[in-house]
Every structure is written in structure tokens, then in C-alpha cells.
Amino acid sequence: MVDTVTGIQEFASAVSAHMDLSVRVLGGAPPRVQVRNRFSDTLCETVTCSESGAFITSWGYRLGTVEGVKDAAARLAYLLAALPA
């Protein structure tokens, strides 16, 4: 079992490296992060971290795992049309 809070915090930090993205960590169960493209009102996504360590979008897309946080963040940045970090 993975510490989902730590996973979300690491994911949020990795996503923050993409300057086009705005990141907000939300508490509660499950812990999640809201990410949006700063230049768009519609390009946004909420991501959670499963107990198995997978980062999952609100529509069920698996971005990656806690073993590859930067890769998962890069996939989300691509989906949100952000420039590379």
C-alpha cells in the first residue's frame, strides 16, 4: 500500500515544474490535486493517487505511478497542452 498523500504531494511538485500549469492540492479523502492550464478556462483536470500508487484522472485515465512521478506529470502536461518543463 502506498502513502497516497505523499504521492499526491510529489505529483503536485512535479506538475508545478510546468510553467503553463496551475496546481492546487486538495485535502479530504481521497487526496487529490487540481491542475489547470493557466491560459485556458476549459483545460483542467483532477488527479488522485490510488492505494496501488497509480495517478488517475477524474475520467479514469492512468497517467503513471509513484515510481515515475515526473513521467506521469509530463503526460498530464501534454494532455493539458502545456509546454514541457
A tleap script that builds the chain and sets N, CA, C and O, in Angstrom:
source leaprc.protein.ff14SB
mol = sequence {
  NMET VAL ASP THR VAL THR GLY ILE GLN GLU
  PHE ALA SER ALA VAL SER ALA HIE MET ASP
  LEU SER VAL ARG VAL LEU GLY GLY ALA PRO
  PRO ARG VAL GLN VAL ARG ASN ARG PHE SER
  ASP THR LEU CYS GLU THR VAL THR CYS SER
  GLU SER GLY ALA PHE ILE THR SER TRP GLY
  TYR ARG LEU GLY THR VAL GLU GLY VAL LYS
  ASP ALA ALA ALA ARG LEU ALA TYR LEU LEU
  ALA ALA LEU PRO CALA
}
set mol.1.N position { 0.844 -1.181 0.000 }
set mol.1.CA position { 0.000 0.000 0.000 }
set mol.1.C position { 0.891 1.246 0.000 }
set mol.1.O position { 1.899 1.299 0.705 }
set mol.2.N position { 0.516 2.223 -0.780 }
set mol.2.CA position { 1.282 3.455 -0.963 }
set mol.2.C position { 0.689 4.573 -0.110 }
set mol.2.O position { -0.524 4.621 0.099 }
set mol.3.N position { 1.538 5.468 0.381 }
set mol.3.CA position { 1.065 6.663 1.080 }
set mol.3.C position { 0.536 7.628 0.022 }
set mol.3.O position { 1.313 8.308 -0.649 }
set mol.4.N position { -0.781 7.685 -0.123 }
set mol.4.CA position { -1.389 8.481 -1.201 }
set mol.4.C position { -1.178 9.980 -1.015 }
set mol.4.O position { -1.096 10.716 -1.998 }
set mol.5.N position { -1.091 10.439 0.221 }
set mol.5.CA position { -0.860 11.867 0.468 }
set mol.5.C position { 0.519 12.270 -0.043 }
set mol.5.O position { 0.660 13.283 -0.727 }
set mol.6.N position { 1.523 11.485 0.286 }
set mol.6.CA position { 2.874 11.762 -0.208 }
set mol.6.C position { 2.922 11.662 -1.725 }
set mol.6.O position { 3.571 12.476 -2.381 }
set mol.7.N position { 2.246 10.676 -2.281 }
set mol.7.CA position { 2.204 10.523 -3.729 }
set mol.7.C position { 1.620 11.751 -4.415 }
set mol.7.O position { 2.165 12.232 -5.409 }
set mol.8.N position { 0.512 12.255 -3.883 }
set mol.8.CA position { -0.118 13.451 -4.468 }
set mol.8.C position { 0.783 14.667 -4.322 }
set mol.8.O position { 0.882 15.477 -5.244 }
set mol.9.N position { 1.441 14.805 -3.177 }
set mol.9.CA position { 2.337 15.949 -2.981 }
set mol.9.C position { 3.514 15.907 -3.955 }
set mol.9.O position { 3.901 16.938 -4.505 }
set mol.10.N position { 4.077 14.736 -4.169 }
set mol.10.CA position { 5.179 14.598 -5.125 }
set mol.10.C position { 4.704 14.870 -6.549 }
set mol.10.O position { 5.412 15.496 -7.338 }
set mol.11.N position { 3.512 14.401 -6.870 }
set mol.11.CA position { 2.943 14.653 -8.184 }
set mol.11.C position { 2.709 16.149 -8.388 }
set mol.11.O position { 3.039 16.691 -9.443 }
set mol.12.N position { 2.144 16.812 -7.391 }
set mol.12.CA position { 1.895 18.255 -7.479 }
set mol.12.C position { 3.196 19.024 -7.682 }
set mol.12.O position { 3.246 19.975 -8.462 }
set mol.13.N position { 4.231 18.616 -6.989 }
set mol.13.CA position { 5.536 19.262 -7.140 }
set mol.13.C position { 6.077 19.076 -8.554 }
set mol.13.O position { 6.611 20.016 -9.143 }
set mol.14.N position { 5.943 17.878 -9.098 }
set mol.14.CA position { 6.428 17.605 -10.457 }
set mol.14.C position { 5.623 18.372 -11.497 }
set mol.14.O position { 6.187 18.867 -12.473 }
set mol.15.N position { 4.321 18.475 -11.301 }
set mol.15.CA position { 3.476 19.223 -12.237 }
set mol.15.C position { 3.799 20.710 -12.176 }
set mol.15.O position { 3.733 21.405 -13.190 }
set mol.16.N position { 4.147 21.198 -10.994 }
set mol.16.CA position { 4.472 22.619 -10.822 }
set mol.16.C position { 5.662 23.055 -11.662 }
set mol.16.O position { 5.821 24.246 -11.931 }
set mol.17.N position { 6.496 22.118 -12.080 }
set mol.17.CA position { 7.643 22.456 -12.918 }
set mol.17.C position { 7.215 22.916 -14.308 }
set mol.17.O position { 7.999 23.537 -15.026 }
set mol.18.N position { 5.990 22.620 -14.686 }
set mol.18.CA position { 5.457 23.052 -15.981 }
set mol.18.C position { 4.837 24.440 -15.799 }
set mol.18.O position { 3.788 24.579 -15.171 }
set mol.19.N position { 5.481 25.444 -16.342 }
set mol.19.CA position { 5.098 26.827 -16.065 }
set mol.19.C position { 3.702 27.198 -16.557 }
set mol.19.O position { 3.125 28.167 -16.064 }
set mol.20.N position { 3.149 26.465 -17.501 }
set mol.20.CA position { 1.813 26.770 -18.009 }
set mol.20.C position { 0.703 26.233 -17.114 }
set mol.20.O position { -0.471 26.521 -17.347 }
set mol.21.N position { 1.059 25.458 -16.095 }
set mol.21.CA position { 0.047 24.801 -15.271 }
set mol.21.C position { -0.062 25.414 -13.884 }
set mol.21.O position { 0.938 25.758 -13.253 }
set mol.22.N position { -1.284 25.539 -13.432 }
set mol.22.CA position { -1.585 25.990 -12.077 }
set mol.22.C position { -1.994 24.750 -11.277 }
set mol.22.O position { -2.799 23.944 -11.742 }
set mol.23.N position { -1.435 24.603 -10.075 }
set mol.23.CA position { -1.631 23.385 -9.283 }
set mol.23.C position { -2.211 23.741 -7.921 }
set mol.23.O position { -1.770 24.689 -7.270 }
set mol.24.N position { -3.204 22.967 -7.501 }
set mol.24.CA position { -3.807 23.156 -6.178 }
set mol.24.C position { -4.063 21.795 -5.543 }
set mol.24.O position { -4.837 20.997 -6.071 }
set mol.25.N position { -3.414 21.528 -4.413 }
set mol.25.CA position { -3.611 20.272 -3.692 }
set mol.25.C position { -4.842 20.429 -2.804 }
set mol.25.O position { -4.972 21.408 -2.069 }
set mol.26.N position { -5.739 19.451 -2.883 }
set mol.26.CA position { -6.967 19.464 -2.100 }
set mol.26.C position { -6.922 18.363 -1.055 }
set mol.26.O position { -6.484 17.247 -1.333 }
set mol.27.N position { -7.373 18.682 0.139 }
set mol.27.CA position { -7.424 17.683 1.207 }
set mol.27.C position { -8.642 16.801 1.065 }
set mol.27.O position { -9.330 16.834 0.045 }
set mol.28.N position { -8.900 16.032 2.064 }
set mol.28.CA position { -10.063 15.160 2.040 }
set mol.28.C position { -9.689 13.758 1.601 }
set mol.28.O position { -8.517 13.425 1.424 }
set mol.29.N position { -10.711 12.957 1.434 }
set mol.29.CA position { -10.482 11.578 1.022 }
set mol.29.C position { -11.176 11.344 -0.307 }
set mol.29.O position { -12.383 11.573 -0.390 }
set mol.30.N position { -10.521 10.922 -1.303 }
set mol.30.CA position { -9.068 10.725 -1.370 }
set mol.30.C position { -8.356 12.053 -1.616 }
set mol.30.O position { -8.947 12.983 -2.164 }
set mol.31.N position { -7.084 12.144 -1.211 }
set mol.31.CA position { -6.336 13.357 -1.522 }
set mol.31.C position { -6.222 13.501 -3.035 }
set mol.31.O position { -6.071 12.513 -3.753 }
set mol.32.N position { -6.295 14.721 -3.504 }
set mol.32.CA position { -6.273 14.947 -4.948 }
set mol.32.C position { -5.616 16.288 -5.258 }
set mol.32.O position { -5.397 17.121 -4.378 }
set mol.33.N position { -5.317 16.459 -6.515 }
set mol.33.CA position { -4.716 17.703 -6.971 }
set mol.33.C position { -5.513 18.186 -8.180 }
set mol.33.O position { -5.847 17.404 -9.071 }
set mol.34.N position { -5.809 19.475 -8.198 }
set mol.34.CA position { -6.471 20.098 -9.343 }
set mol.34.C position { -5.396 20.819 -10.147 }
set mol.34.O position { -4.605 21.589 -9.603 }
set mol.35.N position { -5.383 20.558 -11.434 }
set mol.35.CA position { -4.395 21.153 -12.320 }
set mol.35.C position { -5.134 21.793 -13.482 }
set mol.35.O position { -6.057 21.203 -14.045 }
set mol.36.N position { -4.717 23.018 -13.840 }
set mol.36.CA position { -5.338 23.657 -14.988 }
set mol.36.C position { -4.285 24.405 -15.789 }
set mol.36.O position { -3.260 24.839 -15.263 }
set mol.37.N position { -4.569 24.539 -17.064 }
set mol.37.CA position { -3.723 25.329 -17.944 }
set mol.37.C position { -4.033 26.797 -17.654 }
set mol.37.O position { -5.192 27.207 -17.715 }
set mol.38.N position { -3.014 27.585 -17.341 }
set mol.38.CA position { -3.203 28.997 -16.978 }
set mol.38.C position { -3.829 29.820 -18.102 }
set mol.38.O position { -4.393 30.884 -17.846 }
set mol.39.N position { -3.738 29.346 -19.330 }
set mol.39.CA position { -4.202 30.114 -20.476 }
set mol.39.C position { -5.533 29.617 -21.027 }
set mol.39.O position { -5.931 30.004 -22.126 }
set mol.40.N position { -6.217 28.770 -20.282 }
set mol.40.CA position { -7.476 28.202 -20.739 }
set mol.40.C position { -8.456 28.058 -19.583 }
set mol.40.O position { -8.075 27.695 -18.470 }
set mol.41.N position { -9.720 28.346 -19.860 }
set mol.41.CA position { -10.761 28.140 -18.854 }
set mol.41.C position { -11.290 26.709 -18.860 }
set mol.41.O position { -11.982 26.297 -17.929 }
set mol.42.N position { -10.966 25.952 -19.905 }
set mol.42.CA position { -11.531 24.604 -20.032 }
set mol.42.C position { -10.521 23.484 -19.859 }
set mol.42.O position { -10.914 22.353 -19.571 }
set mol.43.N position { -9.242 23.756 -20.024 }
set mol.43.CA position { -8.234 22.702 -19.895 }
set mol.43.C position { -7.845 22.548 -18.428 }
set mol.43.O position { -6.974 23.254 -17.920 }
set mol.44.N position { -8.514 21.606 -17.759 }
set mol.44.CA position { -8.241 21.356 -16.337 }
set mol.44.C position { -8.518 19.891 -16.035 }
set mol.44.O position { -9.235 19.209 -16.767 }
set mol.45.N position { -7.937 19.429 -14.945 }
set mol.45.CA position { -8.092 18.023 -14.574 }
set mol.45.C position { -7.870 17.852 -13.076 }
set mol.45.O position { -7.087 18.579 -12.465 }
set mol.46.N position { -8.563 16.890 -12.499 }
set mol.46.CA position { -8.363 16.492 -11.108 }
set mol.46.C position { -7.736 15.105 -11.117 }
set mol.46.O position { -8.208 14.201 -11.807 }
set mol.47.N position { -6.663 14.947 -10.338 }
set mol.47.CA position { -5.919 13.683 -10.308 }
set mol.47.C position { -5.869 13.168 -8.874 }
set mol.47.O position { -5.641 13.932 -7.935 }
set mol.48.N position { -6.084 11.865 -8.718 }
set mol.48.CA position { -5.941 11.204 -7.421 }
set mol.48.C position { -4.816 10.180 -7.509 }
set mol.48.O position { -4.348 9.835 -8.594 }
set mol.49.N position { -4.399 9.709 -6.351 }
set mol.49.CA position { -3.398 8.649 -6.282 }
set mol.49.C position { -4.066 7.439 -5.627 }
set mol.49.O position { -4.552 7.524 -4.499 }
set mol.50.N position { -4.086 6.324 -6.337 }
set mol.50.CA position { -4.726 5.121 -5.803 }
set mol.50.C position { -3.826 4.471 -4.752 }
set mol.50.O position { -2.647 4.807 -4.635 }
set mol.51.N position { -4.390 3.548 -4.000 }
set mol.51.CA position { -3.624 2.845 -2.970 }
set mol.51.C position { -2.524 1.980 -3.572 }
set mol.51.O position { -1.565 1.617 -2.891 }
set mol.52.N position { -2.670 1.653 -4.851 }
set mol.52.CA position { -1.617 0.879 -5.522 }
set mol.52.C position { -0.521 1.782 -6.086 }
set mol.52.O position { 0.473 1.292 -6.623 }
set mol.53.N position { -0.701 3.106 -5.964 }
set mol.53.CA position { 0.328 4.050 -6.393 }
set mol.53.C position { 0.161 4.586 -7.799 }
set mol.53.O position { 1.105 5.136 -8.366 }
set mol.54.N position { -1.025 4.434 -8.370 }
set mol.54.CA position { -1.283 4.944 -9.729 }
set mol.54.C position { -1.939 6.310 -9.658 }
set mol.54.O position { -2.811 6.550 -8.822 }
set mol.55.N position { -1.513 7.210 -10.546 }
set mol.55.CA position { -2.136 8.522 -10.675 }
set mol.55.C position { -3.248 8.409 -11.704 }
set mol.55.O position { -3.009 8.022 -12.848 }
set mol.56.N position { -4.481 8.753 -11.287 }
set mol.56.CA position { -5.674 8.553 -12.103 }
set mol.56.C position { -6.406 9.881 -12.288 }
set mol.56.O position { -6.633 10.610 -11.323 }
set mol.57.N position { -6.774 10.191 -13.534 }
set mol.57.CA position { -7.547 11.400 -13.802 }
set mol.57.C position { -9.000 11.185 -13.393 }
set mol.57.O position { -9.417 10.066 -13.094 }
set mol.58.N position { -9.760 12.272 -13.386 }
set mol.58.CA position { -11.168 12.184 -12.996 }
set mol.58.C position { -11.982 11.333 -13.969 }
set mol.58.O position { -13.050 10.841 -13.604 }
set mol.59.N position { -11.504 11.152 -15.189 }
set mol.59.CA position { -12.223 10.334 -16.168 }
set mol.59.C position { -11.615 8.947 -16.324 }
set mol.59.O position { -11.944 8.221 -17.262 }
set mol.60.N position { -10.715 8.573 -15.389 }
set mol.60.CA position { -10.219 7.204 -15.325 }
set mol.60.C position { -8.953 6.894 -16.088 }
set mol.60.O position { -8.556 5.732 -16.169 }
set mol.61.N position { -8.302 7.910 -16.655 }
set mol.61.CA position { -7.062 7.681 -17.396 }
set mol.61.C position { -5.895 7.526 -16.423 }
set mol.61.O position { -5.716 8.351 -15.527 }
set mol.62.N position { -5.112 6.481 -16.598 }
set mol.62.CA position { -3.959 6.211 -15.734 }
set mol.62.C position { -2.746 6.940 -16.311 }
set mol.62.O position { -2.273 6.607 -17.398 }
set mol.63.N position { -2.249 7.932 -15.581 }
set mol.63.CA position { -1.117 8.741 -16.031 }
set mol.63.C position { 0.222 8.059 -15.792 }
set mol.63.O position { 1.164 8.259 -16.559 }
set mol.64.N position { 0.317 7.269 -14.754 }
set mol.64.CA position { 1.562 6.619 -14.373 }
set mol.64.C position { 1.503 6.247 -12.905 }
set mol.64.O position { 0.431 6.222 -12.301 }
set mol.65.N position { 2.667 5.957 -12.335 }
set mol.65.CA position { 2.725 5.521 -10.937 }
set mol.65.C position { 3.707 6.365 -10.134 }
set mol.65.O position { 4.402 7.226 -10.672 }
set mol.66.N position { 3.743 6.095 -8.843 }
set mol.66.CA position { 4.652 6.834 -7.957 }
set mol.66.C position { 6.114 6.533 -8.267 }
set mol.66.O position { 6.998 7.287 -7.862 }
set mol.67.N position { 6.378 5.440 -8.979 }
set mol.67.CA position { 7.751 5.125 -9.383 }
set mol.67.C position { 8.224 6.029 -10.524 }
set mol.67.O position { 9.426 6.154 -10.755 }
set mol.68.N position { 7.296 6.653 -11.230 }
set mol.68.CA position { 7.629 7.531 -12.355 }
set mol.68.C position { 6.840 8.828 -12.286 }
set mol.68.O position { 6.125 9.176 -13.226 }
set mol.69.N position { 6.969 9.544 -11.175 }
set mol.69.CA position { 6.174 10.751 -10.938 }
set mol.69.C position { 6.386 11.786 -12.039 }
set mol.69.O position { 5.417 12.357 -12.540 }
set mol.70.N position { 7.631 12.034 -12.421 }
set mol.70.CA position { 7.904 13.052 -13.451 }
set mol.70.C position { 7.282 12.671 -14.790 }
set mol.70.O position { 6.781 13.534 -15.512 }
set mol.71.N position { 7.312 11.392 -15.122 }
set mol.71.CA position { 6.694 10.938 -16.368 }
set mol.71.C position { 5.175 11.123 -16.327 }
set mol.71.O position { 4.569 11.533 -17.317 }
set mol.72.N position { 4.570 10.821 -15.188 }
set mol.72.CA position { 3.122 10.995 -15.039 }
set mol.72.C position { 2.755 12.474 -15.148 }
set mol.72.O position { 1.754 12.822 -15.776 }
set mol.73.N position { 3.556 13.339 -14.543 }
set mol.73.CA position { 3.316 14.784 -14.622 }
set mol.73.C position { 3.456 15.270 -16.061 }
set mol.73.O position { 2.683 16.117 -16.509 }
set mol.74.N position { 4.430 14.743 -16.778 }
set mol.74.CA position { 4.632 15.130 -18.176 }
set mol.74.C position { 3.448 14.687 -19.040 }
set mol.74.O position { 3.060 15.405 -19.962 }
set mol.75.N position { 2.875 13.525 -18.758 }
set mol.75.CA position { 1.703 13.066 -19.513 }
set mol.75.C position { 0.525 14.006 -19.300 }
set mol.75.O position { -0.187 14.353 -20.242 }
set mol.76.N position { 0.330 14.414 -18.046 }
set mol.76.CA position { -0.764 15.341 -17.762 }
set mol.76.C position { -0.510 16.679 -18.444 }
set mol.76.O position { -1.433 17.268 -19.008 }
set mol.77.N position { 0.712 17.162 -18.403 }
set mol.77.CA position { 1.033 18.423 -19.068 }
set mol.77.C position { 0.722 18.333 -20.559 }
set mol.77.O position { 0.187 19.278 -21.140 }
set mol.78.N position { 1.050 17.215 -21.171 }
set mol.78.CA position { 0.749 17.011 -22.590 }
set mol.78.C position { -0.763 17.061 -22.827 }
set mol.78.O position { -1.227 17.710 -23.765 }
set mol.79.N position { -1.522 16.377 -21.977 }
set mol.79.CA position { -2.974 16.354 -22.128 }
set mol.79.C position { -3.586 17.749 -21.961 }
set mol.79.O position { -4.614 18.062 -22.561 }
set mol.80.N position { -2.942 18.576 -21.142 }
set mol.80.CA position { -3.457 19.924 -20.886 }
set mol.80.C position { -2.783 20.969 -21.784 }
set mol.80.O position { -2.904 22.170 -21.543 }
set mol.81.N position { -2.083 20.511 -22.803 }
set mol.81.CA position { -1.468 21.397 -23.800 }
set mol.81.C position { -0.486 22.390 -23.182 }
set mol.81.O position { -0.432 23.550 -23.590 }
set mol.82.N position { 0.284 21.938 -22.204 }
set mol.82.CA position { 1.272 22.802 -21.569 }
set mol.82.C position { 2.639 22.582 -22.209 }
set mol.82.O position { 2.916 21.514 -22.754 }
set mol.83.N position { 3.476 23.590 -22.138 }
set mol.83.CA position { 4.838 23.469 -22.643 }
set mol.83.C position { 5.637 22.528 -21.750 }
set mol.83.O position { 5.344 22.425 -20.559 }
set mol.84.N position { 6.632 21.845 -22.289 }
set mol.84.CA position { 7.475 20.959 -21.466 }
set mol.84.C position { 8.166 21.734 -20.364 }
set mol.84.O position { 8.421 22.931 -20.495 }
set mol.85.N position { 8.469 21.038 -19.273 }
set mol.85.CA position { 9.156 21.675 -18.134 }
set mol.85.C position { 10.590 21.995 -18.500 }
set mol.85.O position { 11.332 22.533 -17.678 }
savepdb mol mol.pdb
quit
